[in-house]
Amino acid sequence: MPRFIVKDSFYHKAKKEGYRARSAYKLEEIQERFKLITRGDRILDLGAAPGSWLQMESSLAGDNGLVLGVDILPIKPLPQANILVKQVDIREMGLAAFLAEVGTTAFDVITSDIAPNLTGIKEVDDANVRELYDAVNRVVAEGLRKGGNFLVKLFFSAQLKDMEGDMKRLFSRVTIFKPKSSRGVSSEVYLVCLGKR
């Protein structure tokens, strides 16, 4: 079945401003409201392809910050000096090696706009979302510093409340947020998690 791109105002804005995808504006809106990222942060972006969040994070972290993007898909290199990209399946990634490579013991911020390919079969989709969520959650538990921030995309489902509960045990403040730049027909929401305990 062919896939159609809905060429809305955010799509055109992204093309005009040089972002690889309209999702950059979701992160921008979340940043404006929650101040997730500060200058000099070391950021890990999980499921980073095609790279629009990396572009936004690079600017937010500044020259003294570092952004590491990982995805199972290849990410076309970006020109910013503070961006590194790796092709890896996050379900199998060895976190210690990544931390050693960037010269830190933990990241200040972890973001994830990752999503499985949805089939339309609820049980299959829920299981795939849960598998990716569990993999992301493991990376956050092991690789995010105390006091660090985390942003993850999820979908409205029976599991959402449980996932929110997981994060409330791990973070001081957890908010479910749907950016205006997210398509109205989409069931996606973001968990904004601030201050890892």
Backbone as CSV, one residue per row, in Angstrom:
resi,resn,N_x,N_y,N_z,CA_x,CA_y,CA_z,C_x,C_y,C_z
1,MET,0.851,-1.187,0.000,0.000,0.000,0.000,0.896,1.250,0.000
2,PRO,0.659,2.196,-0.863,1.510,3.396,-0.899,1.316,4.236,0.347
3,ARG,2.395,4.908,0.767,2.327,5.790,1.921,2.343,7.237,1.426
4,PHE,1.424,8.027,1.931,1.300,9.403,1.493,1.781,10.345,2.587
5,ILE,2.521,11.360,2.217,2.974,12.378,3.154,1.945,13.494,3.175
6,VAL,1.461,13.801,4.369,0.534,14.909,4.510,1.380,16.182,4.557
7,LYS,1.319,16.971,3.501,2.187,18.145,3.390,1.505,19.352,4.028
8,ASP,1.523,19.352,5.367,0.901,20.441,6.108,1.890,21.583,6.307
9,SER,1.485,22.571,7.098,2.322,23.759,7.284,3.654,23.428,7.952
10,PHE,3.659,22.454,8.865,4.912,22.093,9.536,5.858,21.371,8.579
11,TYR,5.299,20.592,7.675,6.117,19.928,6.648,6.827,20.987,5.795
12,HIS,6.068,21.967,5.337,6.642,23.021,4.489,7.631,23.892,5.265
13,LYS,7.323,24.149,6.532,8.224,24.940,7.367,9.558,24.210,7.550
14,ALA,9.500,22.890,7.776,10.724,22.097,7.940,11.576,22.153,6.683
15,LYS,10.948,22.014,5.531,11.688,22.072,4.270,12.340,23.442,4.093
16,LYS,11.597,24.474,4.414,12.099,25.834,4.245,13.265,26.127,5.189
17,GLU,13.190,25.624,6.424,14.195,25.941,7.438,15.329,24.917,7.504
18,GLY,15.277,23.904,6.637,16.395,22.968,6.541,16.366,21.805,7.505
19,TYR,15.219,21.553,8.152,15.103,20.383,9.018,14.697,19.166,8.192
20,ARG,15.186,18.020,8.602,14.939,16.802,7.831,13.509,16.285,7.964
21,ALA,12.801,16.689,9.008,11.415,16.249,9.192,10.679,17.260,10.054
22,ARG,9.365,17.240,9.947,8.504,18.155,10.706,8.565,17.887,12.201
23,SER,9.060,16.725,12.612,9.122,16.371,14.033,10.023,17.308,14.831
24,ALA,10.894,18.053,14.156,11.742,19.030,14.853,10.893,19.999,15.670
25,TYR,9.714,20.349,15.160,8.879,21.344,15.827,8.167,20.771,17.051
26,LYS,8.013,19.450,17.100,7.488,18.825,18.319,8.493,19.017,19.449
27,LEU,9.761,18.728,19.148,10.802,18.904,20.149,10.943,20.374,20.538
28,GLU,10.868,21.263,19.571,10.978,22.693,19.861,9.879,23.139,20.826
29,GLU,8.656,22.678,20.580,7.526,23.055,21.426,7.688,22.497,22.846
30,ILE,8.150,21.253,22.937,8.379,20.629,24.247,9.488,21.370,24.993
31,GLN,10.558,21.717,24.282,11.659,22.458,24.892,11.199,23.820,25.425
32,GLU,10.396,24.516,24.645,9.919,25.844,25.068,9.092,25.754,26.345
33,ARG,8.345,24.686,26.475,7.464,24.553,27.638,8.169,23.958,28.861
34,PHE,9.053,22.971,28.642,9.602,22.207,29.771,11.097,22.426,30.028
35,LYS,11.794,23.135,29.147,13.239,23.397,29.336,14.002,22.100,29.591
36,LEU,13.805,21.156,28.717,14.394,19.821,28.833,15.914,19.839,28.696
37,ILE,16.414,20.663,27.777,17.831,20.682,27.393,18.443,22.025,27.759
38,THR,19.680,21.995,28.281,20.413,23.226,28.549,21.750,23.201,27.811
39,ARG,22.362,24.362,27.683,23.641,24.479,26.982,24.663,23.561,27.643
40,GLY,25.455,22.889,26.814,26.502,22.023,27.324,26.063,20.614,27.646
41,ASP,24.772,20.301,27.487,24.282,18.947,27.793,24.865,17.904,26.850
42,ARG,25.011,16.698,27.396,25.335,15.518,26.598,24.032,14.756,26.410
43,ILE,23.627,14.625,25.161,22.288,14.113,24.826,22.404,12.823,24.032
44,LEU,21.591,11.840,24.378,21.463,10.608,23.608,20.076,10.594,22.996
45,ASP,20.007,10.502,21.672,18.725,10.461,20.962,18.537,9.067,20.381
46,LEU,17.552,8.354,20.880,17.276,6.973,20.467,16.224,6.958,19.369
47,GLY,16.507,6.242,18.282,15.600,6.243,17.142,15.694,7.561,16.407
48,ALA,16.932,7.969,16.112,17.208,9.344,15.678,16.961,9.621,14.200
49,ALA,16.834,8.601,13.363,16.631,8.837,11.926,15.288,9.540,11.693
50,PRO,15.228,10.460,10.743,16.268,10.874,9.799,17.239,11.920,10.330
51,GLY,16.956,12.493,11.532,17.921,13.396,12.125,17.418,14.777,12.491
52,SER,16.123,15.043,12.389,15.623,16.391,12.679,15.765,16.741,14.163
53,TRP,15.581,15.747,15.045,15.785,16.032,16.472,17.257,16.290,16.750
54,LEU,18.153,15.585,16.068,19.585,15.835,16.235,19.923,17.274,15.864
55,GLN,19.330,17.750,14.772,19.570,19.128,14.344,19.127,20.124,15.418
56,MET,17.940,19.920,15.970,17.418,20.809,17.003,18.244,20.700,18.283
57,GLU,18.592,19.467,18.667,19.360,19.250,19.900,20.765,19.836,19.795
58,SER,21.355,19.751,18.617,22.678,20.331,18.398,22.676,21.821,18.700
59,SER,21.660,22.502,18.228,21.537,23.937,18.458,21.294,24.244,19.932
60,LEU,20.446,23.460,20.581,20.100,23.692,21.983,21.284,23.420,22.911
61,ALA,22.064,22.378,22.611,23.199,22.006,23.465,24.398,22.922,23.246
62,GLY,24.517,23.490,22.058,25.605,24.419,21.768,26.933,23.727,21.504
63,ASP,27.939,24.524,21.252,29.252,24.000,20.871,29.892,23.146,21.954
64,ASN,29.587,23.407,23.217,30.163,22.625,24.306,29.343,21.393,24.659
65,GLY,28.213,21.227,23.994,27.390,20.048,24.209,27.745,18.953,23.224
66,LEU,27.102,17.814,23.382,27.324,16.677,22.487,26.013,15.945,22.283
67,VAL,25.743,15.559,21.052,24.519,14.829,20.730,24.905,13.540,20.025
68,LEU,24.515,12.419,20.599,24.756,11.109,20.000,23.423,10.546,19.530
69,GLY,23.289,10.310,18.234,22.063,9.756,17.672,22.262,8.318,17.252
70,VAL,21.353,7.447,17.668,21.424,6.034,17.271,20.098,5.605,16.661
71,ASP,20.195,4.729,15.669,18.995,4.198,15.031,19.359,2.900,14.331
72,ILE,18.386,2.025,14.177,18.585,0.792,13.423,18.752,1.095,11.931
73,LEU,18.219,2.254,11.514,18.365,2.719,10.135,19.590,3.611,10.013
74,PRO,20.201,3.679,8.836,21.332,4.601,8.672,20.861,6.051,8.755
75,ILE,21.693,6.899,9.346,21.417,8.334,9.442,22.453,9.046,8.588
76,LYS,21.975,9.782,7.609,22.880,10.547,6.764,23.649,11.538,7.636
77,PRO,24.981,11.596,7.503,25.774,12.483,8.371,25.294,13.925,8.329
78,LEU,25.421,14.575,9.480,25.056,15.976,9.615,26.325,16.806,9.785
79,PRO,26.322,18.070,9.347,27.554,18.864,9.361,27.963,19.399,10.733
80,GLN,27.044,19.418,11.690,27.374,20.009,12.986,28.445,19.178,13.700
81,ALA,29.441,19.871,14.244,30.586,19.198,14.877,30.211,18.486,16.173
82,ASN,29.113,18.888,16.811,28.752,18.279,18.094,27.767,17.115,17.952
83,ILE,27.599,16.588,16.733,26.710,15.446,16.498,27.516,14.217,16.087
84,LEU,27.262,13.095,16.745,27.776,11.787,16.345,26.576,10.900,16.032
85,VAL,26.686,10.046,15.025,25.601,9.117,14.714,26.138,7.696,14.644
86,LYS,25.320,6.750,15.095,25.667,5.333,15.076,24.468,4.528,14.594
87,GLN,24.730,3.545,13.757,23.670,2.640,13.323,23.703,1.410,14.210
88,VAL,22.677,1.258,15.023,22.623,0.141,15.970,21.169,-0.096,16.381
89,ASP,20.855,-1.332,16.704,19.543,-1.693,17.240,19.582,-1.437,18.744
90,ILE,18.752,-0.543,19.247,18.836,-0.193,20.666,18.511,-1.374,21.567
91,ARG,17.820,-2.376,21.038,17.517,-3.558,21.846,18.775,-4.378,22.112
92,GLU,19.836,-4.105,21.337,21.067,-4.880,21.473,22.289,-4.028,21.793
93,MET,22.122,-2.715,21.941,23.279,-1.838,22.098,23.950,-2.022,23.452
94,GLY,25.287,-1.977,23.423,26.067,-2.007,24.651,26.314,-0.583,25.114
95,LEU,25.633,-0.175,26.158,25.660,1.218,26.576,27.039,1.659,27.069
96,ALA,27.740,0.786,27.756,29.049,1.154,28.319,30.007,1.626,27.233
97,ALA,29.975,0.971,26.081,30.867,1.354,24.979,30.535,2.749,24.458
98,PHE,29.249,3.081,24.386,28.851,4.414,23.919,29.273,5.486,24.916
99,LEU,29.106,5.208,26.191,29.501,6.176,27.215,31.008,6.413,27.175
100,ALA,31.761,5.321,27.009,33.222,5.448,26.931,33.629,6.250,25.705
101,GLU,32.927,6.034,24.602,33.274,6.715,23.356,33.102,8.226,23.454
102,VAL,32.077,8.658,24.180,31.841,10.104,24.314,32.483,10.668,25.577
103,GLY,33.171,9.828,26.328,33.936,10.298,27.471,33.119,10.765,28.645
104,THR,32.046,10.042,28.954,31.207,10.419,30.093,30.694,9.162,30.782
105,THR,30.236,9.313,32.004,29.683,8.174,32.738,28.167,8.083,32.583
106,ALA,27.544,9.174,32.136,26.088,9.185,31.943,25.711,10.382,31.080
107,PHE,24.541,10.303,30.458,24.019,11.408,29.660,23.182,12.336,30.542
108,ASP,23.115,13.606,30.143,22.286,14.586,30.852,20.828,14.504,30.419
109,VAL,20.623,14.167,29.156,19.277,14.093,28.579,19.233,12.893,27.634
110,ILE,18.139,12.140,27.684,17.880,11.095,26.693,16.526,11.388,26.068
111,THR,16.485,11.360,24.741,15.239,11.581,24.018,14.967,10.379,23.118
112,SER,13.687,10.135,22.852,13.325,9.033,21.976,12.018,9.332,21.259
113,ASP,12.129,9.497,19.938,10.947,9.679,19.083,10.701,8.389,18.304
114,ILE,11.192,7.296,18.861,11.170,6.004,18.172,9.741,5.463,18.106
115,ALA,9.455,4.752,17.043,8.143,4.105,16.910,8.301,2.863,16.045
116,PRO,7.608,1.793,16.407,7.648,0.614,15.547,6.798,0.844,14.308
117,ASN,6.988,0.012,13.304,6.088,0.031,12.151,4.756,-0.541,12.604
118,LEU,3.712,0.274,12.561,2.402,-0.165,13.044,1.687,-0.993,11.985
119,THR,1.048,-2.072,12.443,0.385,-3.014,11.532,-1.119,-2.770,11.443
120,GLY,-1.663,-2.086,12.454,-3.107,-1.948,12.543,-3.748,-3.065,13.345
121,ILE,-2.954,-4.066,13.733,-3.431,-5.151,14.596,-3.066,-4.768,16.031
122,LYS,-4.065,-4.473,16.845,-3.838,-3.875,18.156,-2.870,-4.677,19.022
123,GLU,-3.071,-5.971,19.108,-2.240,-6.791,19.992,-0.781,-6.790,19.535
124,VAL,-0.574,-6.857,18.221,0.786,-6.849,17.667,1.435,-5.496,17.893
125,ASP,0.696,-4.418,17.600,1.239,-3.067,17.760,1.573,-2.780,19.221
126,ASP,0.668,-3.166,20.137,0.923,-2.936,21.563,2.179,-3.668,22.019
127,ALA,2.357,-4.907,21.526,3.537,-5.697,21.907,4.813,-5.069,21.363
128,ASN,4.755,-4.555,20.137,5.939,-3.929,19.540,6.294,-2.615,20.234
129,VAL,5.272,-1.829,20.565,5.509,-0.587,21.307,6.141,-0.916,22.660
130,ARG,5.616,-1.929,23.327,6.131,-2.305,24.651,7.577,-2.780,24.568
131,GLU,7.905,-3.547,23.543,9.274,-4.036,23.396,10.257,-2.873,23.244
132,LEU,9.907,-1.911,22.402,10.781,-0.748,22.225,10.835,0.101,23.485
133,TYR,9.698,0.285,24.135,9.665,1.055,25.380,10.579,0.423,26.431
134,ASP,10.514,-0.904,26.568,11.352,-1.592,27.552,12.832,-1.410,27.236
135,ALA,13.187,-1.455,25.946,14.586,-1.255,25.547,15.034,0.167,25.867
136,VAL,14.189,1.145,25.564,14.510,2.552,25.859,14.623,2.748,27.367
137,ASN,13.696,2.178,28.111,13.677,2.316,29.567,14.959,1.765,30.187
138,ARG,15.470,0.661,29.651,16.720,0.075,30.150,17.868,1.049,29.954
139,VAL,17.921,1.667,28.768,18.988,2.628,28.492,18.896,3.820,29.450
140,VAL,17.672,4.282,29.712,17.487,5.412,30.627,17.918,5.042,32.047
141,ALA,17.528,3.861,32.501,17.884,3.431,33.861,19.397,3.351,34.030
142,GLU,20.098,2.900,32.992,21.539,2.684,33.081,22.363,3.900,32.664
143,GLY,21.837,4.712,31.743,22.682,5.716,31.117,22.338,7.164,31.355
144,LEU,21.275,7.445,32.112,20.893,8.832,32.396,21.335,9.191,33.806
145,ARG,22.013,10.329,33.945,22.525,10.729,35.259,21.379,11.089,36.206
146,LYS,21.671,11.046,37.496,20.716,11.498,38.509,20.419,12.977,38.255
147,GLY,19.158,13.331,38.247,18.740,14.699,37.950,18.518,14.964,36.471
148,GLY,18.845,13.969,35.625,18.710,14.127,34.187,17.260,14.071,33.720
149,ASN,17.057,14.450,32.453,15.716,14.524,31.872,15.551,13.528,30.735
150,PHE,14.305,13.124,30.509,13.987,12.091,29.522,12.700,12.457,28.813
151,LEU,12.696,12.260,27.491,11.514,12.507,26.665,11.288,11.296,25.786
152,VAL,10.075,10.744,25.808,9.789,9.560,24.996,8.407,9.666,24.360
153,LYS,8.344,9.237,23.100,7.057,9.166,22.402,6.380,7.843,22.731
154,LEU,5.095,7.925,23.054,4.281,6.733,23.264,2.977,6.915,22.489
155,PHE,2.096,5.948,22.626,0.811,6.007,21.932,-0.296,5.713,22.928
156,PHE,-1.447,6.356,22.724,-2.589,6.053,23.582,-2.903,4.569,23.468
157,SER,-2.858,3.887,24.600,-3.170,2.457,24.637,-3.450,2.090,26.082
158,ALA,-3.847,0.831,26.284,-4.110,0.364,27.646,-2.839,0.376,28.487
159,GLN,-1.670,0.368,27.831,-0.402,0.315,28.554,0.091,1.690,29.002
160,LEU,-0.497,2.755,28.480,0.045,4.089,28.725,0.092,4.419,30.208
161,LYS,-0.957,4.092,30.953,-0.989,4.409,32.381,0.115,3.672,33.118
162,ASP,0.359,2.407,32.751,1.435,1.640,33.389,2.793,2.264,33.095
163,MET,2.997,2.694,31.841,4.259,3.304,31.461,4.457,4.631,32.193
164,GLU,3.380,5.401,32.319,3.449,6.649,33.079,3.824,6.359,34.526
165,GLY,3.246,5.304,35.089,3.569,4.911,36.464,5.031,4.523,36.618
166,ASP,5.567,3.804,35.630,7.000,3.463,35.645,7.849,4.716,35.775
167,MET,7.518,5.710,34.955,8.318,6.931,34.917,8.148,7.759,36.199
168,LYS,6.962,7.747,36.792,6.744,8.495,38.032,7.569,7.927,39.179
169,ARG,7.873,6.647,39.124,8.735,6.052,40.141,10.198,6.443,39.934
170,LEU,10.535,6.778,38.694,11.931,7.045,38.344,12.261,8.539,38.277
171,PHE,11.233,9.393,38.091,11.451,10.825,37.901,10.610,11.657,38.875
172,SER,11.097,12.861,39.157,10.399,13.761,40.082,9.122,14.329,39.480
173,ARG,9.136,14.586,38.161,7.969,15.179,37.504,7.750,14.504,36.163
174,VAL,6.542,14.038,35.920,6.199,13.360,34.663,4.905,13.974,34.124
175,THR,4.948,14.390,32.851,3.788,15.018,32.222,3.504,14.355,30.886
176,ILE,2.243,14.026,30.632,1.828,13.571,29.305,1.505,14.819,28.483
177,PHE,2.104,14.917,27.297,1.976,16.137,26.503,1.817,15.790,25.034
178,LYS,0.885,16.464,24.372,0.717,16.309,22.929,0.989,17.655,22.268
179,PRO,2.099,17.776,21.542,2.419,19.064,20.905,1.383,19.447,19.852
180,LYS,1.233,20.741,19.639,0.333,21.227,18.596,0.801,20.784,17.220
181,SER,2.120,20.594,17.077,2.673,20.181,15.792,2.492,18.693,15.513
182,SER,1.974,17.957,16.483,1.627,16.551,16.262,0.290,16.501,15.531
183,ARG,0.192,15.660,14.532,-1.057,15.592,13.752,-2.224,15.175,14.641
184,GLY,-3.327,15.830,14.446,-4.507,15.558,15.256,-4.986,14.121,15.170
185,VAL,-4.808,13.495,14.024,-5.276,12.118,13.843,-4.336,11.105,14.491
186,SER,-3.151,11.535,14.881,-2.168,10.624,15.461,-2.498,10.333,16.922
187,SER,-2.277,9.085,17.343,-2.493,8.717,18.749,-1.231,8.927,19.579
188,GLU,-0.199,9.535,18.980,1.050,9.713,19.715,0.920,10.781,20.796
189,VAL,1.609,10.534,21.895,1.776,11.510,22.965,3.221,11.391,23.442
190,TYR,3.662,12.370,24.201,5.009,12.341,24.746,4.970,12.338,26.265
191,LEU,5.813,11.518,26.864,6.035,11.570,28.298,7.253,12.444,28.518
192,VAL,7.080,13.556,29.194,8.161,14.469,29.543,8.540,14.176,30.982
193,CYS,9.746,13.676,31.189,10.156,13.187,32.507,11.359,14.003,32.986
194,LEU,11.172,14.728,34.080,12.195,15.656,34.555,12.733,15.235,35.917
195,GLY,14.047,15.318,36.089,14.668,15.073,37.380,14.709,13.609,37.777
196,LYS,15.599,12.833,37.137,15.725,11.421,37.495,16.121,11.290,38.963
197,ARG,15.432,10.420,39.665,15.700,10.219,41.084,17.002,9.464,41.311
